[in-house]
Amino acid sequence: MKKIITLLISVMLPLLASGQAQINTKKVKIADFTEKVTKVVLNGNEFYDAAFQEEIAARWRISPYEFCTLEEFETLKGKDNHYFLLTTQGQFRKETAPGLQFLSLVKGGKGADKGIDNMLEVVSVPFASAEYPSGRELVFLPALLDIIQAHTLESMDHDYNAYGGLANSASNITKAGDMEIIFSEDDLAPEIPQNYIDRKFDSMMTVTDEDSADGYIIDNAPNTLVSFVVAPSDPGIGSYCYKMLIDAGTHKLYYYRRHRISARNGAGFLQEDIEKITAHRTKR
């Protein structure tokens, strides 16, 4: 965060001193978002496309939207009169193939012909394994769409959010009080021993099977945080794992961190995550 603030200051001070140049920060560049049509790009998978069409129609509220095909996206992406919501693949330096899918909101414009990485990214949310999606991502799709919308509006208001990304949400866990927290058993790293869980978890923290955990999201359970981990289906050393705690009722993102998978740290919430999550809770 210090790096982000330092970067903003170093960019802005010379311009303010001259009193001439316009400061085109990210906040400025996306100021027209609510006025432009967001093109929701369908990937051709009938099952996924049907889910996206249903959820977008039910909950997209911050801009006009239209659906388009991948072919139409390729035609339109070079112009800045549209934003695009689409699934993208992420490949990190030590990976031999993309390990993760993201839900990405980007702005069209110059440079798009060189690839999605050259488009202005508003936000990207970890979505699923690239190779073998579990299907759990569709349970969390309504929440992820709401997280994207909330972050976009916050980014339009403050460059702190625009540049900081979803990582800024990690501090929300300090405001969670004693909300109930539900962990899917598969979302905990295999290195966490049972005696550690017994010692650190309070009576409002539960580890349960995946279907039961996801039921809280489906039922929009109030005052309840549910775990969601996105990692490659066969994670190797150097791959990344993303960990989230999402309010089942409001879809607010309370915790968001990632770590690089290593021989010592597998996929899922680590002990250091549990320490951060429990630091502000009252043991009972």
C-alpha positions as CSV (number, residue, x, y, z in Angstrom):
1,M,0.0,0.0,0.0
2,K,2.9,2.4,0.7
3,K,4.1,1.8,-2.8
4,I,0.7,2.7,-4.2
5,I,0.5,5.9,-2.2
6,T,4.1,6.8,-3.1
7,L,3.4,6.2,-6.8
8,L,0.3,8.4,-6.8
9,I,2.2,11.2,-5.0
10,S,5.1,11.0,-7.4
11,V,2.8,11.2,-10.4
12,M,0.6,14.0,-9.1
13,L,3.0,16.5,-7.5
14,P,4.7,17.6,-10.7
15,L,1.4,18.1,-12.4
16,L,-0.1,20.0,-9.5
17,A,3.0,22.2,-9.4
18,S,2.7,23.1,-13.1
19,G,-1.1,23.7,-12.8
20,Q,-1.5,22.7,-16.4
21,A,-1.7,19.0,-17.2
22,Q,-4.8,16.9,-16.4
23,I,-4.3,14.1,-13.9
24,N,-5.5,10.9,-15.7
25,T,-5.5,8.6,-12.8
26,K,-7.4,5.3,-12.9
27,K,-10.4,6.9,-11.2
28,V,-10.5,9.5,-14.0
29,K,-10.2,6.9,-16.7
30,I,-13.2,4.9,-15.5
31,A,-15.4,7.9,-14.6
32,D,-17.6,7.2,-17.6
33,F,-18.3,3.6,-16.5
34,T,-22.0,4.1,-15.5
35,E,-22.7,5.9,-18.8
36,K,-21.2,3.2,-21.1
37,V,-22.7,-0.1,-22.0
38,T,-21.0,-3.1,-20.3
39,K,-20.7,-6.0,-22.8
40,V,-21.0,-9.3,-21.0
41,V,-19.0,-11.8,-23.1
42,L,-20.5,-15.3,-23.4
43,N,-17.8,-18.0,-23.8
44,G,-19.9,-20.4,-25.9
45,N,-20.4,-23.0,-23.1
46,E,-24.2,-23.3,-22.9
47,F,-24.3,-24.2,-19.2
48,Y,-22.1,-21.3,-18.2
49,D,-23.7,-18.8,-20.5
50,A,-27.1,-19.6,-19.2
51,A,-25.9,-19.1,-15.6
52,F,-24.3,-15.8,-16.5
53,Q,-27.4,-14.5,-18.4
54,E,-29.7,-15.4,-15.5
55,E,-27.5,-13.8,-12.8
56,I,-26.6,-10.7,-14.8
57,A,-30.3,-10.1,-15.5
58,A,-31.1,-10.5,-11.8
59,R,-28.5,-8.4,-10.3
60,W,-26.4,-6.2,-12.6
61,R,-27.5,-2.6,-11.7
62,I,-24.6,-0.2,-12.1
63,S,-24.5,0.3,-15.9
64,P,-26.5,-0.6,-19.0
65,Y,-25.5,-4.1,-20.3
66,E,-25.7,-6.2,-23.3
67,F,-24.5,-9.8,-24.0
68,C,-22.1,-10.5,-26.8
69,T,-20.1,-13.4,-28.2
70,L,-16.3,-13.8,-28.1
71,E,-16.2,-12.9,-31.8
72,E,-18.1,-9.7,-31.2
73,F,-15.7,-8.9,-28.3
74,E,-12.7,-9.2,-30.7
75,T,-14.4,-6.7,-33.0
76,L,-15.4,-4.2,-30.4
77,K,-12.5,-4.3,-27.9
78,G,-10.4,-1.7,-29.6
79,K,-12.9,1.1,-29.1
80,D,-13.3,2.9,-25.7
81,N,-17.1,3.2,-25.9
82,H,-17.6,-0.2,-24.1
83,Y,-16.6,-2.0,-21.0
84,F,-16.4,-5.8,-21.0
85,L,-17.1,-8.4,-18.4
86,L,-15.6,-11.7,-19.3
87,T,-13.8,-14.8,-18.0
88,T,-10.0,-14.6,-18.4
89,Q,-7.2,-17.0,-17.7
90,G,-4.3,-16.3,-15.4
91,Q,-0.9,-17.9,-15.8
92,F,1.9,-17.1,-13.3
93,R,5.6,-17.1,-14.0
94,K,6.4,-20.6,-12.8
95,E,3.3,-22.2,-14.3
96,T,3.5,-24.1,-17.6
97,A,-0.2,-23.4,-18.3
98,P,-2.9,-21.2,-17.0
99,G,-4.1,-22.4,-13.6
100,L,-7.0,-20.1,-12.8
101,Q,-10.0,-18.3,-14.3
102,F,-10.9,-14.8,-13.3
103,L,-14.0,-12.7,-13.8
104,S,-12.5,-9.5,-15.3
105,L,-14.1,-6.1,-16.0
106,V,-12.0,-4.2,-18.5
107,K,-12.4,-1.1,-20.7
108,G,-12.0,-1.2,-24.4
109,G,-9.5,1.0,-26.2
110,K,-6.2,1.3,-27.9
111,G,-3.8,-1.5,-27.3
112,A,-6.5,-4.1,-26.9
113,D,-5.3,-5.8,-30.1
114,K,-2.1,-6.7,-28.2
115,G,-4.0,-8.8,-25.7
116,I,-6.3,-8.5,-22.7
117,D,-3.3,-7.6,-20.5
118,N,-3.0,-4.3,-22.4
119,M,-6.6,-3.3,-21.6
120,L,-7.5,-1.1,-18.7
121,E,-8.6,-3.5,-15.9
122,V,-11.2,-2.2,-13.5
123,V,-11.2,-5.3,-11.4
124,S,-10.6,-9.1,-11.6
125,V,-12.0,-11.6,-9.2
126,P,-10.7,-15.2,-8.9
127,F,-13.4,-17.4,-10.3
128,A,-12.4,-21.1,-10.8
129,S,-9.7,-23.5,-11.8
130,A,-8.8,-23.1,-15.4
131,E,-8.6,-26.9,-16.2
132,Y,-11.3,-28.5,-14.1
133,P,-13.8,-26.0,-12.6
134,S,-15.6,-27.6,-9.6
135,G,-19.0,-26.0,-10.2
136,R,-18.7,-24.2,-6.9
137,E,-18.0,-21.0,-8.8
138,L,-21.6,-20.9,-10.0
139,V,-22.9,-21.1,-6.4
140,F,-20.8,-18.0,-5.7
141,L,-21.5,-16.2,-9.0
142,P,-24.2,-13.9,-7.5
143,A,-21.8,-12.8,-4.7
144,L,-18.8,-12.4,-7.1
145,L,-20.9,-10.1,-9.4
146,D,-21.9,-8.0,-6.4
147,I,-18.3,-7.8,-5.3
148,I,-17.3,-6.6,-8.8
149,Q,-20.0,-3.9,-8.8
150,A,-19.2,-2.7,-5.3
151,H,-15.5,-2.4,-6.1
152,T,-16.2,-0.6,-9.4
153,L,-18.2,2.1,-7.6
154,E,-15.6,2.4,-4.9
155,S,-12.9,2.8,-7.5
156,M,-14.8,5.5,-9.2
157,D,-14.8,7.4,-5.9
158,H,-11.3,6.8,-4.7
159,D,-8.0,6.0,-6.4
160,Y,-7.0,4.2,-3.2
161,N,-9.5,1.5,-4.2
162,A,-8.9,1.7,-7.9
163,Y,-5.2,0.9,-7.5
164,G,-5.3,-1.2,-4.4
165,G,-7.7,-3.7,-5.8
166,L,-9.6,-6.3,-3.8
167,A,-6.6,-6.6,-1.5
168,N,-8.0,-3.6,0.4
169,S,-10.9,-5.8,1.5
170,A,-8.6,-7.9,3.6
171,S,-8.9,-5.4,6.4
172,N,-12.7,-5.7,6.5
173,I,-12.3,-8.8,8.7
174,T,-11.5,-6.5,11.6
175,K,-15.0,-5.2,11.4
176,A,-16.7,-8.6,11.3
177,G,-17.1,-8.7,15.1
178,D,-18.4,-12.1,16.1
179,M,-20.2,-13.0,12.9
180,E,-20.5,-16.7,12.3
181,I,-17.8,-18.1,10.0
182,I,-18.3,-21.2,7.9
183,F,-15.3,-23.0,6.4
184,S,-15.7,-25.7,3.8
185,E,-13.4,-28.5,4.9
186,D,-11.7,-28.4,1.5
187,D,-10.9,-24.7,1.9
188,L,-8.4,-25.3,4.7
189,A,-4.8,-26.1,3.8
190,P,-4.0,-29.8,4.5
191,E,-1.1,-28.6,6.8
192,I,-3.5,-27.3,9.4
193,P,-3.8,-29.9,12.2
194,Q,-7.1,-30.6,14.0
195,N,-5.7,-29.7,17.4
196,Y,-4.9,-26.2,16.0
197,I,-8.5,-25.8,14.8
198,D,-9.8,-27.0,18.2
199,R,-7.6,-24.4,19.9
200,K,-8.2,-21.4,17.6
201,F,-11.8,-21.7,16.5
202,D,-14.5,-20.3,18.7
203,S,-18.1,-21.5,19.0
204,M,-19.1,-19.3,16.0
205,M,-16.6,-20.8,13.6
206,T,-17.4,-24.1,11.9
207,V,-15.7,-26.5,9.5
208,T,-18.2,-28.4,7.5
209,D,-18.6,-30.2,4.2
210,E,-18.7,-28.3,0.9
211,D,-22.4,-28.7,0.2
212,S,-23.4,-27.6,3.7
213,A,-21.1,-24.5,3.5
214,D,-22.4,-23.6,0.1
215,G,-26.0,-23.9,1.5
216,Y,-25.4,-20.7,3.5
217,I,-24.6,-18.8,0.3
218,I,-27.6,-20.2,-1.5
219,D,-29.9,-19.3,1.5
220,N,-28.4,-15.8,1.9
221,A,-27.8,-16.6,5.6
222,P,-27.6,-13.3,7.6
223,N,-24.6,-12.4,9.7
224,T,-22.6,-15.3,8.3
225,L,-19.2,-15.4,6.4
226,V,-18.5,-18.3,4.1
227,S,-15.1,-19.4,2.7
228,F,-14.4,-19.6,-1.0
229,V,-11.0,-20.7,-2.2
230,V,-9.9,-20.6,-5.8
231,A,-6.8,-22.6,-6.8
232,P,-5.6,-24.7,-9.7
233,S,-7.1,-28.2,-9.8
234,D,-3.6,-29.7,-9.7
235,P,-1.6,-26.9,-8.0
236,G,2.2,-27.0,-8.3
237,I,4.9,-25.1,-6.6
238,G,4.7,-21.5,-7.8
239,S,1.0,-21.6,-8.4
240,Y,-1.2,-19.1,-6.5
241,C,-4.2,-19.7,-4.3
242,Y,-6.8,-17.1,-3.5
243,K,-8.8,-17.1,-0.2
244,M,-12.0,-15.2,0.5
245,L,-14.6,-14.8,3.2
246,I,-17.9,-13.5,1.8
247,D,-21.0,-12.4,3.7
248,A,-23.7,-14.8,2.6
249,G,-26.4,-12.2,3.2
250,T,-25.0,-9.0,1.8
251,H,-22.2,-10.4,-0.5
252,K,-19.7,-8.0,1.1
253,L,-16.1,-9.2,0.8
254,Y,-14.6,-9.4,4.3
255,Y,-11.3,-11.2,3.7
256,Y,-9.2,-11.6,0.5
257,R,-5.6,-12.8,0.4
258,R,-3.5,-14.9,-1.8
259,H,-0.3,-17.0,-1.3
260,R,2.1,-18.8,-3.5
261,I,1.8,-22.6,-3.2
262,S,5.0,-24.3,-1.9
263,A,6.2,-27.5,-0.4
264,R,5.2,-26.1,3.0
265,N,2.0,-24.2,2.1
266,G,-0.6,-26.0,0.1
267,A,-3.8,-24.6,-1.3
268,G,-6.4,-23.2,1.2
269,F,-6.5,-21.1,4.3
270,L,-3.2,-21.3,6.1
271,Q,-2.5,-20.9,9.9
272,E,-1.4,-17.3,9.3
273,D,-4.9,-16.6,7.7
274,I,-6.6,-18.1,10.7
275,E,-4.5,-16.0,13.0
276,K,-5.5,-12.8,11.2
277,I,-9.2,-13.9,11.1
278,T,-9.3,-14.7,14.8
279,A,-7.2,-11.8,16.1
280,H,-10.2,-9.5,16.6
281,R,-12.7,-12.1,17.8
282,T,-13.8,-12.9,21.3
283,K,-13.1,-16.5,22.1
284,R,-16.2,-18.2,23.4
